[in-house]
Amino acid sequence: MRDQTVFNRADEFVADRFIGEEGKRLLNYLYWSNGPETGNPTVENKQCAAKDHVVATACFMVAEIFRRYDDYECGDGMDFTKLEKATAAAAVVVAAAAAAAAAAAAAAAAAVE
């Protein structure tokens, strides 16, 4: 990916490198992810081998936060500013909701395939 014979300024981040006709030509030199995530992998549309695993893992992480904590707040970014540990009764209710969300995410991932 940093081949100077293929990419101008190969060691720099160039935001619009893959835009336009020249960008389409450069996509042939990428190892993966040069097509829409929702598409099926083909020779022209390379995909990350773990894309479905990443989505499922993210869903499980969100479900785990809902299962473990009764209350939480997020700051301006993606950081948590407050977490309150779940009580046993609330954890049972939230665990059921989290399991349903995880099942829905798995079904959605399977539908994409």
N, C-alpha and C positions, 0 to 999 in steps of 0.2 A: 504494500500500500504506500510505501515511501520511495517508490522507484522513480528516480529523477528523470529517467528516459520516458516515462509515461505521464507523470504529474508535474506540472509547473509548480514551483514552491512546495515541494512534496513534504517538507518538514513543518509547514505552517498550516494552521486551520484556516480554510477559505470557505466561508459560509455558502457561497453560491457556486461552488466547484462543480456540482452535478446538475446544474440548471442549463437548459437550452440543448442545442444539438451536440455541442462538445461534451456537455454533461452526460447525455445519453450514451455517447461513445465511451466515456470513462467508466460508466457503470459496469461494463464488461470486465473490468479489472478488479472489481470488488469480490471478496470471498463469499459474502452473504448479505442479506437484507437490502437488495436493490430493487425490491418490488413492494407492493402494498402488503401490509401485514395480514389482511383478510384474504389475500389470494392464496391459491394452492401453489406449493413449490414446483417449479419447472426449471429447465436449464436456463431460461432467460430471467426467471423470477426466483433468485436464490433466497432462502429463508434461514433464519437462525434456528438451529436444531432444537433449541430449548425454549422457543417462544411460548408454546402452550404451557410448559412447566413454569415459566416465569409468571404468567398470568394466574395460574392456579396457586402458586406460592403466595403471591400478593393477596389473593382472596382469602387464603387461610390466615395470613398475618392480620388482616383487618378483622376477620372473625374471632381470632384469638384476643385481640384488644377488647372487643365487645364482651367476650366471655370472661375475661379477667378483671375488668374494671366496671364499676357502676357509673362513674362519671369521669370525664376527661375534657380538657380544653386544649386547643391548639393556638399557638402564637401566629404571628404574621406569616411565618414560613411554614415548614413542615415539621416543626418541633413541638413536642408536648410541653405545656406549661403547667398542667395539673393532671394528676391521676389519682383516683380513689379506688382502692381495692374492692372487689366485689364481695358482697356477703353471700353466704351459702344459698339462701333462697333465691336471690336475684340471679346468681350464677346459673342455676338450673334453667330459669326462664331464658336467659340470654344465650346459654349453650344451645338450647333448642332452636332459637332464631339463627344463631351462627351456623349450626349444622344445615339448616334450610338454605341459608345464603351460600354456603360452600357447595351444596348439592346443585343449586341453581347455576353457580359459576362453572361447575364441572359439566353440566348439561349444555351450557352455552359454548364452552370450549369444544365439546364433542360435536356440536352443531356446525361449528366453523370448519371442522375437518371434513 
